[in-house]
Amino acid sequence: SHYIKMNRRRSKEQISFRILEVCRGEGAAKTRIVYACNLNFKVTNHYLESLVNSGFLEIVDGSITLYKTTNKGLTFLEHLRPIEAMIAANESDD
């Protein structure tokens, strides 16, 4: 029973988790987030707006606008990481 795992839909939580991971540290520009998370710009804009509104991401204005994971976002990642690990382990068993 072979199937392509990448076609499996990701949950909102999984996508949010990935965005917050990419934006840790120095932050990330929108283009980097789009490519790193394998999303399109429209979907990425929706997630970025939502994560900024919830206080998990902050916007750092400069020559390029960066999105940076806040302390609240980092705490969220710490809580989600074990759950993400379990999901990944479960998917590799399939």
C-alpha positions as CSV (number, residue, x, y, z in Angstrom):
1,S,0.0,0.0,0.0
2,H,2.2,2.8,-1.3
3,Y,0.9,6.3,-1.3
4,I,2.6,9.7,-1.4
5,K,2.7,11.2,2.0
6,M,3.0,14.8,0.8
7,N,-0.5,14.6,-0.6
8,R,-1.9,14.1,2.9
9,R,-3.6,17.3,4.0
10,R,-1.8,19.0,6.9
11,S,-3.8,20.4,9.8
12,K,-4.0,24.1,10.5
13,E,-1.9,23.3,13.7
14,Q,0.8,21.5,11.7
15,I,1.1,24.5,9.2
16,S,1.1,27.0,12.1
17,F,3.8,25.0,13.9
18,R,6.0,24.9,10.7
19,I,5.6,28.7,10.2
20,L,6.5,29.4,13.8
21,E,9.6,27.1,13.5
22,V,10.7,28.9,10.3
23,C,10.3,32.3,12.0
24,R,12.3,31.5,15.1
25,G,15.5,33.5,15.9
26,E,16.1,36.3,13.5
27,G,12.7,35.9,11.8
28,A,11.9,35.2,8.2
29,A,10.7,37.0,5.1
30,K,7.3,36.0,3.5
31,T,9.0,34.5,0.5
32,R,11.2,32.2,2.7
33,I,8.1,31.2,4.7
34,V,6.2,30.3,1.4
35,Y,9.0,28.1,0.2
36,A,10.0,26.6,3.6
37,C,6.4,25.7,4.4
38,N,5.4,24.6,0.8
39,L,2.4,27.0,0.7
40,N,1.2,29.7,-1.7
41,F,1.2,33.4,-0.9
42,K,-2.6,33.6,-0.4
43,V,-2.6,30.8,2.2
44,T,0.6,32.2,3.8
45,N,-0.9,35.6,4.2
46,H,-3.9,34.1,5.9
47,Y,-1.8,32.2,8.4
48,L,0.6,35.1,9.0
49,E,-2.3,37.5,9.8
50,S,-3.8,35.0,12.1
51,L,-0.5,34.2,13.9
52,V,0.2,38.0,14.3
53,N,-3.3,38.6,15.7
54,S,-2.9,35.8,18.2
55,G,0.5,37.2,19.4
56,F,2.5,34.2,18.2
57,L,4.3,36.2,15.5
58,E,5.5,39.8,15.4
59,I,6.3,41.9,12.3
60,V,9.8,43.4,12.2
61,D,9.9,46.3,9.8
62,G,13.1,46.9,7.9
63,S,14.2,47.0,4.3
64,I,12.5,43.6,4.1
65,T,9.5,42.9,6.4
66,L,10.3,39.9,8.7
67,Y,8.0,37.8,10.7
68,K,9.5,36.7,14.0
69,T,8.2,34.2,16.5
70,T,7.4,35.9,19.8
71,N,8.0,34.5,23.3
72,K,4.3,33.4,23.3
73,G,4.9,31.6,20.0
74,L,8.0,29.9,21.3
75,T,6.1,28.7,24.3
76,F,3.4,27.4,22.0
77,L,6.1,25.5,20.0
78,E,7.6,23.9,23.1
79,H,4.1,22.5,24.0
80,L,3.4,21.4,20.5
81,R,6.8,19.8,19.7
82,P,6.1,16.5,21.6
83,I,2.7,16.2,19.8
84,E,4.3,16.9,16.4
85,A,6.9,14.2,17.2
86,M,4.2,11.7,18.0
87,I,2.3,12.5,14.8
88,A,5.4,12.1,12.7
89,A,6.3,8.8,14.3
90,N,2.7,7.6,13.8
91,E,2.8,8.6,10.1
92,S,6.1,6.7,9.5
93,D,4.4,3.5,10.9
94,D,1.7,3.6,8.2
